[in-house]
Amino acid sequence: MARETAPPSREEIEERIQQVGRYSRVVHIGLFIILTAFLLAVIVVLPANLESPSQAVESILMPLTFVGLGTILYGIGMHLHLMHLNLVRQLQPEPTDDKRSAPDSND
């Protein structure tokens, strides 16, 4: 037997939306930190290793990898953010639901 649950209230939906906004800000902050570290590596570490191309590539490879991974994680975070907003939108009761669920009294 399937367990029936009541649809979420407006307060629960608003709470979920507020949590999504907080997680979205955390994802933005994480990407900002990764990009800042990359820029610091390019500005500080790269000029010190310009004697040979191999040293230059080696000095910038790790920060570049982190920027790539950070961008991927940012994309995943934003995708999950949009999916959650879509779910919350679908969970909101529509005003026309009451009219459709009321039994016909014309019989």
Residue pairs with C-beta under 8 A, 6 or more apart in sequence:
7 91
7 93
8 16
8 91
10 92
13 88
13 91
13 92
16 84
16 88
17 85
17 88
20 81
20 84
20 85
20 88
23 77
23 81
24 77
24 78
24 81
27 73
27 74
27 77
27 78
27 81
28 74
30 70
30 73
30 74
31 70
31 71
31 73
31 74
34 66
34 67
34 69
34 70
35 67
35 70
37 63
37 66
38 63
38 64
38 66
38 67
41 59
41 60
41 62
41 63
42 60
42 63
45 59
45 60
45 63
46 56
46 59
46 60
48 59
49 55
49 56
49 58
49 59
50 56
